[in-house]
Structures are given as C-alpha cells and as structure tokens.
Amino acid sequence: MHPHRPSFPWPLALLVGVVGVMVLSPIGILAYQSLLTAPFFAPIKRFSLEAFRYLLHDPYFFEALRNSLVLGLGMVLIAVPLGSLFAFLVTKTDLPFARFFELLLLAPIFISPIILGIGFIVAFGPSGLIAGWIEGLLGRVPWTIYTLPAIAVIAGLTHVPYVYLYVASTIQNVDASLEEAARVAGARPYQVALSVTFPLVRPALIYSGILMLLLGFELFGLPLVLGDAKGILVVTTYLYRLTAITGTTAYHLMAALSLVIVLIAFSLVLLQRYLLGRMEGRYVAIGARGYRTERLPLGRLRYLWALLLGVYLLVAVVLPVLGVVFRSLVVSWGPGIDLREVLTLSHYAAVFQLPNLSRAVTNTLAVAALGGIAALAFYLLIALGIQRGWGWGRVLDYLAGLPRAVPGLIMGLAFLWLFLFVKPLSPWRNTLLALILAYTVVWMPYGVRLLTAALLQVGREVEEAARIAGASPVRAFLDGTLPLLKGGLLTAWFLLFIQFVREYSTGVYLMTAGTEVIGAQIVALWGTGAVDVIAALATLQVLIVSGVFLVANRLGVRPQGL
C-alpha cells in the first residue's frame, strides 16, 4: 500500500461535510431570507423577490454602492503606489532605519480600522490636536475628514501596509542578478524599480489592487465613524442602518443586500484568481535570493526617502494611535486648557467597574486565546486534508477559501439567523461559542493558508518511515510530522490571537449581555457618544495587540497570508 494514500476516505469526506456546512449554511440562510416577504420566524410570509425590487428602486442603495466604489478606487490609487514604493525602499535599498520602518509598517494590519478612524478624529478632526495646532498657525484648518474623498484618502493610507506586505514578500524573491545587470548598465534605483523590479512583481501588484477594491466594499469601521454623522453611506453602513432607514424589521432587505455584497466580493475574488492564473508562468524571474549582498544605494536622497516614509507613518499610524491614547487620558481638551488639570484615569476605572465593559476585555482575551487554539486545530485538519486529500483536497481548498468573499459584518448577521433558525443551535446563541464559531469561519482562509504553508515546509520522510515501520497514519503524523510543526503552529496561533482580538464587525450582531467583546462593544458605544470610554477600550485593545505583536515579532513571526 502506498504510504501517501489514505486507506479510508470517510474521515476526509466527513471533514469536507463539516466545512461545507459551516461555510455554506450562513450563505444559505441569507439566500432563504432574501426570498421571503417577512422574517423567517414570522407566522405569515411568502416567497417573493420583493426585497431585491426594493433595493433596485431605493436611491440610498445606489448612493451607498457608488460611495463604496469610490472608496475602493481611492484605496487602489493611494495604497498600491505607496505600498509598492515602501516595499521597494525597505527591501531593496539602503534606506536608513529600514528594520524599524518595517515594524511600524506592519503594525496597522493588527489595529482595527474603527480604532484608526477614531484616532483620525482625535488628531485631525475639527477639534483635533493637530487641527487645533494648525488653526493656531494659519487661522483655519485647511482640511476636513468628514467627506467621502477624505474617507477614501484615510482608508487608502491605513491600508498601505497590506499592499506593502504582499509586494515586499514578492520583491524579496526576485532574481537579484537582473537588478544587478540594470545597475551595471547605469540605471538609477528608481529606474531599476520601474524597469525591472515592478514589472516582475506585476501579479502581486494586481492582487493588491483587487484586494483594495474588495476591501473598499467590505470596509465598515472607518465609514461608520467618519461618515455616518454626515449621512455618508457605504454598502456596509447602509446594511447596518437599514432597519432605521426603513422603520421596519427589514430582515429580507438585509439578506438581499448581504447577498449583493457577497456577489460583488465573490466576483472580485474570481477576477483576482483569473488574472493571476493568466499570469502564471509568465513572471518566473524568481530565485537567487540573496545573490546581491549590497542594497541599491539611494545616495544623497536616502534620508529624504526616509523622511517621506516617516511622515507617512506619523500621519497614518503614530498620530491616530497616540490620539486615541491621549483621548483616553483626559476629560477634555482644547485651546486654553491646562493638560495637568484634565488628566485622568477615570475612563479606565469605568471600563473595569462597569460589568459589560470589563466583560468585553476578559471575553476578548478568552475568545482570542481559547478560540484561537480551537480554530488552529480545525484549520490544521483542513490543511492536512488539502495537502493529502487528492480530489477531496481540491474541494476542501475551495470551501475553505469561500469566506474570503463574505465580510465579517455579514457573516455575523448570518450566524445570528442560523442560531435563531436552527433550534439545536439556539442554546449557543448567548455564549462565547457563537463568536468563536463565527470567527473561525471568517478567518478560515487566513488560518488554513498559514498552516498549509507550514505543512509544505515540513518533509514527509519521517512520517513515511513510521508508516513503513507499521505505525498508523495518525500515530505517524503525531510522532513524526507534528513535532516538526511546532514553529509553524506557534506562528499561526500568535497571528490568529491578534486577529481575533482586533475583530469587530463579526460580533456586531452576535453580541449579547454576557458575550461582549472589545471591537463590537466599541461599535455599540459609538452611537451613544461615549468617546472617552471608547478611547479607553480602544487603547486596551491596542496595548494587547501591540504586546502580542512585539513578542511574536521577536520570535520571527510575520503576518503572512493576509
């Protein structure tokens, strides 16, 4: 018997069935509800396309759709050029402080967009710290952050790290001899980048561009805090406000809108795969990593480029995060206020004194730690099935990637309806298990990719030797392969822990008394105007994420596979 081929396919079939149910049932309940004229639990309802007709005749829907498209295009135009430029500077040139810049560039990936949005308000809003300083110098503030173009710019700036991550990881693998040949021919660093490096990493650039467009349709936190008060709707905030807009329990409309968003996201994912598939094999100048030991010299401009990158980090990362921290430590601020008189820790005291807020902190840690372990084990089974399941593996790979096209806000809504619709699941509705299950599905593409990559790094020789010696497949894996996976498993757990901590949109609809988590609690509090407590919660989330990120970074963990 061949040692690679499983002797009994039923465990794989069972795994495919479980993953299929977890991934497809939320989409199924959305489709079912979208075809009804009333909530699925209503005694009187009928099948109809009424919900879709409503959307097609609602001007707010088309306004939200247009705004989401503008947001996505703005992110493409800002994040892709800047992220690509920074990737080249950090990985290929003698840029000063490159290691420090890389650390700061990766940090925003692990900070919730809603927190960065609040930070921009505190720093650059009408009464913001930087805005107040500029007004004192110029007599007025020459910008506003409460317009659609401004939101698109902020979204683009805060998503530069995603592009940086993809492009940098690809640039590092470009055959350095080609760049060296261009340098010998007299090309300057920018000419090397434009004529050699970027053309060779075009797939990463296209992937990043479509990813930005996709995230533009999925973005929720930034448009909520920056645009909601001004009536600027995108498709996610339109979904969030749909009941208020219609004045009724608009389950069928919410389901129809959710399907439209999923369809748009799924179409972009398919476009992404199609374009990358057409390029496969055409961009093969990969290898010879480390061929050149010296980086491209920037000459006298090296500190100017470092200043440009530093200004970006200051505006997009440092000032917004510090703004949130500062807001959590003061009662108020403004012209003429003595900071020594307004400093306080009372906001943090409120967090730990109010039961719902203190539970949000402890629940977040529990979901991230225990839920991360449970998700990790499940993702490992899926990754094994993908790698060793032949035909089953391809099905598993497809199913595990599907949640990428379902925004967290919609996945949370779908799971809420599942818990209400499927009676055996009802007892889970008011427990942290509901959140863990939803988080596990939302982050399945990310986690499975991490563990699939880890498995590819481990040879099968030890496991095969154990099989030849008579060990069962399970025993051979546990004794042979699993010990070699410890590093990859630790890396994956760190990254999942951070993502579970920063997640906010999935829990918006699932949060109940007793199951509060920091991200969803911030969204719930935003409508009340409790900015001081929100800032304290946001700062605690940043501290948790930053601490884990620094520990993980010291261990060599990188946020791959996002």
MITOR-612132 format. One record per residue (C-alpha): residue number from 0; x, y, z; residue in three letters. Coordinates in steps of 0.2 Angstrom, whole numbers, plus 5000, padded with zeros to 4 digits. Example, Ala and Ser with C-alpha at 12.3 -4.5 7.8 and 13.67 -1.06 7.14 Angstrom:
// MITOR-612132
REC   pos      u      v      w   code
REC     0   5062   4978   5039    ALA
REC     1   5068   4995   5036    SER
// end
This chain:
// MITOR-612132
REC   pos      u      v      w   code
REC     0   5000   5000   5000    MET
REC     1   5007   5017   4995    HIS
REC     2   5011   5027   5011    PRO
REC     3   5004   5043   5004    HIS
REC     4   4987   5037   5000    ARG
REC     5   4974   5037   5014    PRO
REC     6   4967   5019   5016    SER
REC     7   4950   5026   5022    PHE
REC     8   4942   5041   5014    PRO
REC     9   4927   5043   5026    TRP
REC    10   4937   5055   5038    PRO
REC    11   4940   5066   5023    LEU
REC    12   4923   5065   5017    ALA
REC    13   4917   5070   5035    LEU
REC    14   4929   5084   5036    LEU
REC    15   4923   5091   5019    VAL
REC    16   4905   5089   5025    GLY
REC    17   4908   5099   5041    VAL
REC    18   4917   5113   5032    VAL
REC    19   4904   5113   5019    GLY
REC    20   4890   5115   5032    VAL
REC    21   4900   5129   5042    MET
REC    22   4904   5139   5026    VAL
REC    23   4888   5136   5015    LEU
REC    24   4874   5137   5029    SER
REC    25   4877   5155   5033    PRO
REC    26   4876   5159   5014    ILE
REC    27   4861   5148   5013    GLY
REC    28   4851   5156   5027    ILE
REC    29   4854   5173   5019    LEU
REC    30   4848   5167   5002    ALA
REC    31   4832   5159   5010    TYR
REC    32   4828   5175   5020    GLN
REC    33   4831   5186   5005    SER
REC    34   4817   5177   4995    LEU
REC    35   4804   5180   5009    LEU
REC    36   4792   5194   5012    THR
REC    37   4795   5194   5031    ALA
REC    38   4807   5187   5044    PRO
REC    39   4809   5168   5043    PHE
REC    40   4801   5166   5060    PHE
REC    41   4786   5176   5056    ALA
REC    42   4770   5166   5055    PRO
REC    43   4764   5174   5039    ILE
REC    44   4777   5175   5025    LYS
REC    45   4778   5170   5007    ARG
REC    46   4792   5168   4993    PHE
REC    47   4795   5184   4983    SER
REC    48   4808   5195   4975    LEU
REC    49   4801   5210   4984    GLU
REC    50   4817   5213   4994    ALA
REC    51   4828   5214   4978    PHE
REC    52   4814   5225   4969    ARG
REC    53   4815   5237   4984    TYR
REC    54   4834   5239   4983    LEU
REC    55   4833   5242   4964    LEU
REC    56   4821   5256   4967    HIS
REC    57   4830   5264   4983    ASP
REC    58   4841   5279   4979    PRO
REC    59   4850   5276   4995    TYR
REC    60   4856   5259   4990    PHE
REC    61   4864   5266   4973    PHE
REC    62   4871   5280   4983    GLU
REC    63   4879   5268   4995    ALA
REC    64   4885   5257   4981    LEU
REC    65   4893   5272   4972    ARG
REC    66   4901   5278   4988    ASN
REC    67   4909   5260   4991    SER
REC    68   4916   5260   4973    LEU
REC    69   4923   5277   4976    VAL
REC    70   4931   5271   4992    LEU
REC    71   4938   5256   4984    GLY
REC    72   4945   5265   4969    LEU
REC    73   4953   5278   4981    GLY
REC    74   4961   5264   4991    MET
REC    75   4968   5257   4975    VAL
REC    76   4975   5274   4969    LEU
REC    77   4983   5278   4986    ILE
REC    78   4988   5261   4994    ALA
REC    79   4995   5252   4979    VAL
REC    80   5008   5265   4974    PRO
REC    81   5013   5270   4991    LEU
REC    82   5014   5251   4997    GLY
REC    83   5024   5246   4982    SER
REC    84   5036   5261   4984    LEU
REC    85   5039   5257   5003    PHE
REC    86   5041   5239   4999    ALA
REC    87   5055   5243   4986    PHE
REC    88   5063   5255   4998    LEU
REC    89   5063   5244   5013    VAL
REC    90   5068   5228   5005    THR
REC    91   5079   5233   4991    LYS
REC    92   5088   5249   4995    THR
REC    93   5100   5256   5009    ASP
REC    94   5086   5266   5017    LEU
REC    95   5090   5271   5034    PRO
REC    96   5081   5263   5049    PHE
REC    97   5073   5250   5037    ALA
REC    98   5070   5237   5051    ARG
REC    99   5061   5250   5062    PHE
REC   100   5051   5256   5047    PHE
REC   101   5046   5238   5043    GLU
REC   102   5040   5235   5061    LEU
REC   103   5029   5251   5061    LEU
REC   104   5023   5247   5043    LEU
REC   105   5016   5230   5048    LEU
REC   106   5008   5237   5064    ALA
REC   107   4992   5244   5057    PRO
REC   108   4987   5227   5050    ILE
REC   109   4984   5222   5068    PHE
REC   110   4974   5238   5073    ILE
REC   111   4955   5238   5070    SER
REC   112   4950   5251   5056    PRO
REC   113   4937   5258   5068    ILE
REC   114   4951   5262   5081    ILE
REC   115   4961   5271   5067    LEU
REC   116   4946   5281   5062    GLY
REC   117   4943   5287   5080    ILE
REC   118   4961   5291   5081    GLY
REC   119   4960   5302   5065    PHE
REC   120   4945   5311   5073    ILE
REC   121   4955   5315   5089    VAL
REC   122   4971   5320   5079    ALA
REC   123   4964   5328   5063    PHE
REC   124   4945   5332   5066    GLY
REC   125   4938   5349   5068    PRO
REC   126   4943   5349   5087    SER
REC   127   4958   5338   5085    GLY
REC   128   4975   5340   5092    LEU
REC   129   4984   5343   5076    ILE
REC   130   4969   5353   5068    ALA
REC   131   4970   5364   5083    GLY
REC   132   4988   5367   5081    TRP
REC   133   4987   5371   5063    ILE
REC   134   4972   5383   5066    GLU
REC   135   4983   5392   5078    GLY
REC   136   4996   5394   5065    LEU
REC   137   4986   5398   5050    LEU
REC   138   4970   5404   5057    GLY
REC   139   4960   5390   5049    ARG
REC   140   4960   5371   5046    VAL
REC   141   4963   5368   5028    PRO
REC   142   4955   5351   5028    TRP
REC   143   4940   5341   5033    THR
REC   144   4940   5322   5037    ILE
REC   145   4921   5321   5036    TYR
REC   146   4919   5319   5017    THR
REC   147   4919   5304   5005    LEU
REC   148   4936   5309   4997    PRO
REC   149   4943   5312   5014    ALA
REC   150   4937   5295   5020    ILE
REC   151   4944   5287   5004    ALA
REC   152   4961   5295   5007    VAL
REC   153   4961   5289   5025    ILE
REC   154   4956   5272   5020    ALA
REC   155   4970   5271   5007    GLY
REC   156   4983   5277   5019    LEU
REC   157   4978   5265   5033    THR
REC   158   4978   5250   5020    HIS
REC   159   4996   5254   5013    VAL
REC   160   5003   5240   5025    PRO
REC   161   4993   5227   5016    TYR
REC   162   5000   5231   4999    VAL
REC   163   5017   5233   5007    TYR
REC   164   5016   5215   5014    LEU
REC   165   5011   5207   4998    TYR
REC   166   5023   5216   4987    VAL
REC   167   5038   5216   4999    ALA
REC   168   5037   5197   5001    SER
REC   169   5037   5195   4982    THR
REC   170   5051   5208   4979    ILE
REC   171   5062   5199   4991    GLN
REC   172   5061   5183   4979    ASN
REC   173   5065   5192   4963    VAL
REC   174   5081   5186   4955    ASP
REC   175   5094   5199   4960    ALA
REC   176   5105   5196   4945    SER
REC   177   5093   5205   4934    LEU
REC   178   5093   5221   4945    GLU
REC   179   5112   5220   4946    GLU
REC   180   5113   5219   4927    ALA
REC   181   5102   5235   4927    ALA
REC   182   5114   5244   4939    ARG
REC   183   5129   5239   4930    VAL
REC   184   5121   5247   4914    ALA
REC   185   5120   5263   4924    GLY
REC   186   5102   5263   4929    ALA
REC   187   5097   5273   4945    ARG
REC   188   5087   5265   4959    PRO
REC   189   5071   5272   4953    TYR
REC   190   5075   5266   4935    GLN
REC   191   5078   5248   4942    VAL
REC   192   5062   5248   4951    ALA
REC   193   5051   5254   4936    LEU
REC   194   5060   5244   4923    SER
REC   195   5065   5228   4932    VAL
REC   196   5058   5225   4949    THR
REC   197   5039   5231   4947    PHE
REC   198   5036   5223   4930    PRO
REC   199   5042   5206   4938    LEU
REC   200   5031   5208   4953    VAL
REC   201   5016   5213   4942    ARG
REC   202   5005   5198   4949    PRO
REC   203   5007   5205   4967    ALA
REC   204   5003   5222   4961    LEU
REC   205   4987   5216   4953    ILE
REC   206   4982   5205   4968    TYR
REC   207   4985   5220   4979    SER
REC   208   4974   5232   4968    GLY
REC   209   4959   5220   4968    ILE
REC   210   4961   5217   4986    LEU
REC   211   4960   5235   4990    MET
REC   212   4944   5236   4979    LEU
REC   213   4937   5221   4988    LEU
REC   214   4941   5229   5005    LEU
REC   215   4933   5245   4999    GLY
REC   216   4916   5236   4998    PHE
REC   217   4919   5227   5014    GLU
REC   218   4925   5242   5025    LEU
REC   219   4914   5246   5039    PHE
REC   220   4923   5254   5054    GLY
REC   221   4930   5269   5045    LEU
REC   222   4915   5274   5036    PRO
REC   223   4904   5272   5051    LEU
REC   224   4915   5284   5062    VAL
REC   225   4919   5296   5049    LEU
REC   226   4904   5296   5038    GLY
REC   227   4889   5291   5047    ASP
REC   228   4886   5308   5056    ALA
REC   229   4887   5317   5039    LYS
REC   230   4875   5305   5031    GLY
REC   231   4888   5297   5020    ILE
REC   232   4883   5279   5017    LEU
REC   233   4893   5264   5010    VAL
REC   234   4885   5247   5007    VAL
REC   235   4891   5240   5025    THR
REC   236   4884   5255   5034    THR
REC   237   4868   5255   5024    TYR
REC   238   4866   5237   5029    LEU
REC   239   4869   5242   5047    TYR
REC   240   4857   5256   5047    ARG
REC   241   4844   5248   5036    LEU
REC   242   4831   5245   5049    THR
REC   243   4832   5263   5055    ALA
REC   244   4831   5269   5036    ILE
REC   245   4815   5258   5033    THR
REC   246   4807   5259   5050    GLY
REC   247   4803   5241   5050    THR
REC   248   4812   5224   5054    THR
REC   249   4820   5223   5037    ALA
REC   250   4827   5205   5038    TYR
REC   251   4823   5201   5020    HIS
REC   252   4830   5218   5014    LEU
REC   253   4846   5215   5025    MET
REC   254   4848   5197   5017    ALA
REC   255   4845   5203   5000    ALA
REC   256   4858   5217   5002    LEU
REC   257   4870   5205   5010    SER
REC   258   4869   5193   4995    LEU
REC   259   4873   5208   4984    VAL
REC   260   4888   5212   4994    ILE
REC   261   4894   5194   4994    VAL
REC   262   4891   5193   4975    LEU
REC   263   4902   5209   4972    ILE
REC   264   4915   5202   4983    ALA
REC   265   4915   5185   4975    PHE
REC   266   4916   5192   4958    SER
REC   267   4931   5202   4963    LEU
REC   268   4939   5186   4971    VAL
REC   269   4936   5177   4954    LEU
REC   270   4943   5191   4944    LEU
REC   271   4958   5191   4955    GLN
REC   272   4961   5172   4953    ARG
REC   273   4958   5174   4934    TYR
REC   274   4971   5187   4931    LEU
REC   275   4984   5179   4942    LEU
REC   276   4980   5162   4933    GLY
REC   277   4983   5171   4916    ARG
REC   278   5000   5177   4923    MET
REC   279   5006   5161   4930    GLU
REC   280   5022   5155   4922    GLY
REC   281   5025   5172   4913    ARG
REC   282   5033   5180   4928    TYR
REC   283   5047   5167   4933    VAL
REC   284   5062   5178   4937    ALA
REC   285   5061   5171   4955    ILE
REC   286   5075   5163   4964    GLY
REC   287   5093   5168   4968    ALA
REC   288   5088   5176   4983    ARG
REC   289   5102   5184   4992    GLY
REC   290   5113   5184   4976    TYR
REC   291   5117   5203   4979    ARG
REC   292   5123   5206   4997    THR
REC   293   5123   5225   4995    GLU
REC   294   5107   5235   4993    ARG
REC   295   5104   5248   4980    LEU
REC   296   5112   5265   4985    PRO
REC   297   5100   5279   4987    LEU
REC   298   5114   5292   4988    GLY
REC   299   5110   5309   4995    ARG
REC   300   5092   5305   4994    LEU
REC   301   5092   5291   5006    ARG
REC   302   5087   5302   5021    TYR
REC   303   5074   5311   5010    LEU
REC   304   5066   5295   5006    TRP
REC   305   5067   5290   5025    ALA
REC   306   5059   5307   5029    LEU
REC   307   5044   5303   5017    LEU
REC   308   5041   5286   5024    LEU
REC   309   5042   5294   5042    GLY
REC   310   5029   5307   5038    VAL
REC   311   5018   5294   5031    TYR
REC   312   5020   5283   5047    LEU
REC   313   5017   5299   5058    LEU
REC   314   5001   5304   5049    VAL
REC   315   4994   5286   5046    ALA
REC   316   4999   5277   5061    VAL
REC   317   5008   5286   5075    VAL
REC   318   4997   5301   5077    LEU
REC   319   4980   5292   5076    PRO
REC   320   4986   5279   5089    VAL
REC   321   4993   5292   5100    LEU
REC   322   4977   5302   5098    GLY
REC   323   4966   5288   5104    VAL
REC   324   4978   5285   5119    VAL
REC   325   4978   5304   5123    PHE
REC   326   4959   5305   5122    ARG
REC   327   4958   5290   5135    SER
REC   328   4968   5300   5147    LEU
REC   329   4959   5317   5148    VAL
REC   330   4942   5323   5152    VAL
REC   331   4943   5336   5139    SER
REC   332   4955   5346   5128    TRP
REC   333   4955   5362   5118    GLY
REC   334   4963   5380   5117    PRO
REC   335   4967   5387   5134    GLY
REC   336   4965   5370   5143    ILE
REC   337   4979   5366   5155    ASP
REC   338   4983   5347   5152    LEU
REC   339   4988   5345   5170    ARG
REC   340   4970   5349   5176    GLU
REC   341   4961   5337   5164    VAL
REC   342   4972   5321   5165    LEU
REC   343   4963   5307   5172    THR
REC   344   4962   5288   5174    LEU
REC   345   4943   5288   5177    SER
REC   346   4939   5281   5160    HIS
REC   347   4949   5266   5163    TYR
REC   348   4941   5264   5180    ALA
REC   349   4924   5265   5171    ALA
REC   350   4930   5251   5160    VAL
REC   351   4934   5239   5174    PHE
REC   352   4919   5245   5185    GLN
REC   353   4905   5243   5173    LEU
REC   354   4901   5224   5170    PRO
REC   355   4898   5225   5152    ASN
REC   356   4914   5234   5148    LEU
REC   357   4925   5223   5160    SER
REC   358   4917   5208   5152    ARG
REC   359   4922   5214   5135    ALA
REC   360   4940   5214   5140    VAL
REC   361   4940   5197   5148    THR
REC   362   4929   5189   5134    ASN
REC   363   4941   5196   5121    THR
REC   364   4956   5188   5129    LEU
REC   365   4946   5171   5131    ALA
REC   366   4940   5171   5113    VAL
REC   367   4957   5175   5106    ALA
REC   368   4966   5163   5117    ALA
REC   369   4954   5148   5118    LEU
REC   370   4945   5151   5102    GLY
REC   371   4962   5153   5093    GLY
REC   372   4968   5136   5099    ILE
REC   373   4951   5128   5094    ALA
REC   374   4952   5136   5077    ALA
REC   375   4970   5132   5075    LEU
REC   376   4967   5113   5077    ALA
REC   377   4952   5114   5065    PHE
REC   378   4962   5123   5052    TYR
REC   379   4976   5110   5054    LEU
REC   380   4964   5096   5049    LEU
REC   381   4958   5106   5034    ILE
REC   382   4976   5110   5029    ALA
REC   383   4980   5091   5030    LEU
REC   384   4965   5087   5020    GLY
REC   385   4970   5099   5007    ILE
REC   386   4988   5093   5006    GLN
REC   387   4984   5074   5006    ARG
REC   388   4966   5073   5001    GLY
REC   389   4968   5072   4982    TRP
REC   390   4951   5076   4975    GLY
REC   391   4944   5079   4992    TRP
REC   392   4958   5091   4995    GLY
REC   393   4953   5102   4980    ARG
REC   394   4935   5103   4987    VAL
REC   395   4942   5107   5004    LEU
REC   396   4953   5121   4997    ASP
REC   397   4938   5129   4988    TYR
REC   398   4927   5128   5003    LEU
REC   399   4940   5135   5015    ALA
REC   400   4943   5150   5003    GLY
REC   401   4924   5155   5001    LEU
REC   402   4923   5165   5017    PRO
REC   403   4935   5177   5009    ARG
REC   404   4921   5184   4999    ALA
REC   405   4909   5186   5014    VAL
REC   406   4913   5202   5025    PRO
REC   407   4913   5199   5044    GLY
REC   408   4898   5210   5047    LEU
REC   409   4888   5199   5035    ILE
REC   410   4895   5183   5042    MET
REC   411   4890   5188   5060    GLY
REC   412   4872   5193   5054    LEU
REC   413   4870   5176   5045    ALA
REC   414   4876   5166   5060    PHE
REC   415   4864   5176   5071    LEU
REC   416   4850   5170   5060    TRP
REC   417   4857   5152   5060    LEU
REC   418   4856   5152   5079    PHE
REC   419   4838   5158   5078    LEU
REC   420   4833   5147   5064    PHE
REC   421   4841   5130   5069    VAL
REC   422   4834   5125   5085    LYS
REC   423   4848   5114   5091    PRO
REC   424   4860   5129   5089    LEU
REC   425   4849   5141   5100    SER
REC   426   4857   5137   5116    PRO
REC   427   4874   5143   5109    TRP
REC   428   4866   5160   5104    ARG
REC   429   4871   5168   5121    ASN
REC   430   4888   5160   5123    THR
REC   431   4905   5164   5118    LEU
REC   432   4905   5148   5107    LEU
REC   433   4894   5158   5095    ALA
REC   434   4908   5171   5092    LEU
REC   435   4921   5158   5091    ILE
REC   436   4912   5148   5078    LEU
REC   437   4909   5164   5068    ALA
REC   438   4927   5170   5070    TYR
REC   439   4933   5153   5065    THR
REC   440   4923   5154   5048    VAL
REC   441   4928   5172   5045    VAL
REC   442   4946   5169   5047    TRP
REC   443   4947   5151   5039    MET
REC   444   4955   5157   5023    PRO
REC   445   4969   5166   5033    TYR
REC   446   4972   5152   5045    GLY
REC   447   4971   5137   5033    VAL
REC   448   4984   5147   5022    ARG
REC   449   4995   5149   5036    LEU
REC   450   4995   5130   5041    LEU
REC   451   4996   5124   5023    THR
REC   452   5012   5134   5021    ALA
REC   453   5019   5127   5037    ALA
REC   454   5015   5109   5031    LEU
REC   455   5024   5112   5014    LEU
REC   456   5039   5117   5024    GLN
REC   457   5040   5100   5033    VAL
REC   458   5046   5085   5024    GLY
REC   459   5036   5069   5024    ARG
REC   460   5051   5057   5026    GLU
REC   461   5050   5054   5045    VAL
REC   462   5031   5051   5043    GLU
REC   463   5033   5039   5029    GLU
REC   464   5047   5029   5038    ALA
REC   465   5035   5027   5053    ALA
REC   466   5021   5021   5041    ARG
REC   467   5033   5008   5033    ILE
REC   468   5038   5003   5051    ALA
REC   469   5019   4999   5054    GLY
REC   470   5013   5014   5063    ALA
REC   471   4995   5020   5059    SER
REC   472   4993   5036   5049    PRO
REC   473   4988   5046   5065    VAL
REC   474   5002   5039   5075    ARG
REC   475   5015   5043   5061    ALA
REC   476   5008   5061   5060    PHE
REC   477   5008   5064   5079    LEU
REC   478   5026   5056   5081    ASP
REC   479   5034   5062   5065    GLY
REC   480   5026   5077   5057    THR
REC   481   5018   5086   5072    LEU
REC   482   5034   5089   5082    PRO
REC   483   5042   5097   5067    LEU
REC   484   5027   5109   5065    LEU
REC   485   5029   5117   5082    LYS
REC   486   5036   5133   5075    GLY
REC   487   5023   5135   5062    GLY
REC   488   5009   5131   5074    LEU
REC   489   5016   5144   5086    LEU
REC   490   5017   5157   5072    THR
REC   491   4999   5153   5067    ALA
REC   492   4992   5154   5085    TRP
REC   493   5000   5171   5088    PHE
REC   494   4993   5178   5072    LEU
REC   495   4976   5171   5075    LEU
REC   496   4976   5178   5093    PHE
REC   497   4979   5195   5086    ILE
REC   498   4966   5194   5073    GLN
REC   499   4953   5188   5085    PHE
REC   500   4957   5202   5097    VAL
REC   501   4956   5216   5083    ARG
REC   502   4940   5208   5075    GLU
REC   503   4925   5220   5077    TYR
REC   504   4912   5218   5063    SER
REC   505   4908   5200   5065    THR
REC   506   4902   5202   5083    GLY
REC   507   4891   5217   5080    VAL
REC   508   4875   5206   5078    TYR
REC   509   4881   5192   5089    LEU
REC   510   4885   5202   5104    MET
REC   511   4873   5200   5119    THR
REC   512   4873   5203   5138    ALA
REC   513   4887   5192   5143    GLY
REC   514   4896   5190   5127    THR
REC   515   4903   5207   5124    GLU
REC   516   4920   5209   5116    VAL
REC   517   4930   5225   5114    ILE
REC   518   4928   5228   5095    GLY
REC   519   4909   5225   5095    ALA
REC   520   4907   5235   5111    GLN
REC   521   4916   5250   5103    ILE
REC   522   4904   5249   5088    VAL
REC   523   4889   5248   5100    ALA
REC   524   4895   5263   5111    LEU
REC   525   4899   5274   5096    TRP
REC   526   4881   5279   5094    GLY
REC   527   4880   5284   5112    THR
REC   528   4894   5297   5110    GLY
REC   529   4904   5289   5124    ALA
REC   530   4920   5294   5116    VAL
REC   531   4930   5294   5132    ASP
REC   532   4926   5276   5137    VAL
REC   533   4928   5271   5119    ILE
REC   534   4945   5278   5119    ALA
REC   535   4950   5268   5134    ALA
REC   536   4943   5252   5127    LEU
REC   537   4952   5255   5111    ALA
REC   538   4969   5259   5120    THR
REC   539   4967   5242   5129    LEU
REC   540   4965   5233   5113    GLN
REC   541   4980   5242   5105    VAL
REC   542   4990   5238   5121    LEU
REC   543   4985   5219   5120    ILE
REC   544   4988   5218   5101    VAL
REC   545   5005   5228   5102    SER
REC   546   5011   5217   5116    GLY
REC   547   5007   5201   5107    VAL
REC   548   5014   5208   5091    PHE
REC   549   5031   5213   5099    LEU
REC   550   5033   5196   5107    VAL
REC   551   5028   5187   5090    ALA
REC   552   5040   5198   5081    ASN
REC   553   5054   5194   5092    ARG
REC   554   5051   5176   5088    LEU
REC   555   5052   5180   5070    GLY
REC   556   5033   5179   5066    VAL
REC   557   5027   5188   5051    ARG
REC   558   5009   5192   5046    PRO
REC   559   5010   5182   5030    GLN
REC   560   4995   5176   5021    GLY
REC   561   4983   5190   5024    LEU
// end
